[in-house]
Amino acid sequence: MDPAAIHERMKGTLPDHLGIRLTEVSPERVVATLEVRPELCTLGKTLHGGSIMAFADTLGAVGTVINLPAGHRTTTIESKTNFFGAAPLGSTVTGESTPLHRGRTTMVWQTRIAAESGKLLALVTQTQMVIPLAK
């Protein structure tokens, strides 16, 4: 799937305001980058945990959306984050989301957030509900 088309759909939404830049989108993997800007940081000038969680949630949701059967939508129903390190202001982090489960009623995605050095900063596991559209 074309990352530019997804960026267009996300214009004006939180992922757009965060500055998420999708670089790879396929049914098996979603990869994106995020520049650590002042408005995404804590007072300590490191990437805020909420920014990390929103970044990961977006990648898992994108992965789910491109795997949805026709006539369905999705929403996050559970998310768990483990934090392992900090990303300083001015750096760029990369998120890689892969499916753990792609079922009929739920999908589970795991997102690794890494520093430019490759060091793991956070690991997020989220469950997405697969919802049929109302007829």
C-alpha positions as CSV (number, residue, x, y, z in Angstrom):
1,M,0.0,0.0,0.0
2,D,1.2,3.5,-0.8
3,P,2.2,5.4,2.4
4,A,1.4,8.7,0.7
5,A,-2.2,7.7,0.2
6,I,-2.5,6.9,3.9
7,H,-0.8,10.2,4.8
8,E,-3.5,12.0,2.8
9,R,-6.2,10.2,4.7
10,M,-4.6,11.2,8.0
11,K,-4.4,15.0,7.2
12,G,-5.6,17.1,10.0
13,T,-5.7,14.2,12.5
14,L,-3.5,13.4,15.5
15,P,-1.0,11.4,13.5
16,D,-0.6,14.3,11.1
17,H,0.0,16.7,14.0
18,L,2.5,14.4,15.6
19,G,4.4,14.3,12.3
20,I,4.3,10.5,11.8
21,R,6.0,9.6,8.5
22,L,5.1,6.2,7.2
23,T,7.9,4.6,5.2
24,E,6.6,1.1,4.6
25,V,3.1,-0.2,4.7
26,S,2.2,-3.9,4.0
27,P,-0.2,-6.4,5.5
28,E,2.8,-7.9,7.4
29,R,4.6,-4.7,8.5
30,V,4.1,-1.0,9.1
31,V,7.2,1.2,9.6
32,A,7.3,4.9,10.3
33,T,9.5,7.6,11.8
34,L,8.8,10.4,14.2
35,E,11.0,13.5,14.8
36,V,11.3,14.4,18.5
37,R,10.1,18.0,18.5
38,P,9.6,20.2,21.6
39,E,5.8,20.0,21.5
40,L,6.1,16.1,21.8
41,C,8.4,16.2,24.8
42,T,8.4,16.2,28.6
43,L,9.9,19.1,30.6
44,G,13.1,17.0,30.6
45,K,13.3,17.4,26.8
46,T,12.7,13.7,26.0
47,L,9.9,12.2,24.0
48,H,6.7,12.0,26.2
49,G,5.3,8.6,26.9
50,G,2.0,9.6,25.5
51,S,3.6,10.6,22.2
52,I,5.2,7.2,22.1
53,M,1.9,5.5,22.8
54,A,0.0,7.5,20.1
55,F,2.8,6.8,17.6
56,A,2.5,3.0,18.2
57,D,-1.3,3.1,18.3
58,T,-1.3,4.7,14.9
59,L,1.0,2.1,13.4
60,G,-1.0,-0.8,14.8
61,A,-4.2,0.8,13.5
62,V,-2.8,1.3,10.0
63,G,-1.8,-2.4,10.0
64,T,-5.2,-3.4,11.0
65,V,-7.0,-1.1,8.5
66,I,-5.1,-2.6,5.6
67,N,-5.9,-6.1,6.8
68,L,-9.7,-5.5,7.3
69,P,-12.2,-7.4,5.3
70,A,-14.5,-5.2,3.1
71,G,-17.3,-3.7,5.1
72,H,-15.5,-3.5,8.4
73,R,-13.9,-0.8,10.6
74,T,-11.6,-1.0,13.7
75,T,-10.9,0.5,17.1
76,T,-8.3,-0.1,19.7
77,I,-9.7,-2.0,22.7
78,E,-6.5,-2.6,24.7
79,S,-2.9,-1.3,24.6
80,K,0.1,-2.1,26.8
81,T,3.4,-0.2,26.7
82,N,6.8,-1.1,28.3
83,F,9.3,1.7,28.3
84,F,13.0,0.9,28.2
85,G,14.7,4.2,27.3
86,A,14.3,7.9,26.4
87,A,14.5,9.7,23.1
88,P,16.1,13.1,23.4
89,L,14.8,16.3,21.7
90,G,16.1,16.5,18.1
91,S,16.4,12.8,17.5
92,T,14.3,10.6,15.3
93,V,12.6,7.4,16.5
94,T,11.5,4.6,14.3
95,G,8.4,2.4,14.9
96,E,7.9,-1.1,13.4
97,S,4.6,-2.8,13.9
98,T,4.0,-6.4,13.1
99,P,0.9,-8.6,13.6
100,L,0.8,-11.2,16.3
101,H,-2.7,-12.2,15.4
102,R,-5.1,-11.4,12.5
103,G,-8.4,-12.9,13.4
104,R,-12.0,-12.5,12.4
105,T,-13.0,-10.3,15.4
106,T,-9.7,-9.0,16.7
107,M,-6.1,-8.3,15.5
108,V,-3.1,-7.9,17.8
109,W,-0.1,-5.8,16.8
110,Q,3.3,-5.4,18.4
111,T,5.2,-2.2,17.8
112,R,8.9,-1.7,18.6
113,I,10.0,1.9,19.0
114,A,13.7,2.3,18.6
115,A,16.3,5.1,18.7
116,E,18.5,6.1,15.8
117,S,21.2,3.8,17.3
118,G,18.7,0.9,17.2
119,K,18.3,0.8,21.0
120,L,14.8,-0.4,21.9
121,L,12.9,2.5,23.7
122,A,9.5,0.9,24.0
123,L,7.5,-2.1,23.2
124,V,3.7,-1.8,22.6
125,T,1.2,-4.5,22.2
126,Q,-2.3,-3.5,21.2
127,T,-5.6,-5.3,20.4
128,Q,-7.8,-3.9,17.7
129,M,-11.5,-4.9,17.4
130,V,-12.7,-5.8,13.9
131,I,-16.2,-4.3,13.6
132,P,-18.7,-4.9,10.8
133,L,-20.2,-1.6,9.4
134,A,-23.9,-1.1,10.2
135,K,-26.1,-2.0,7.3
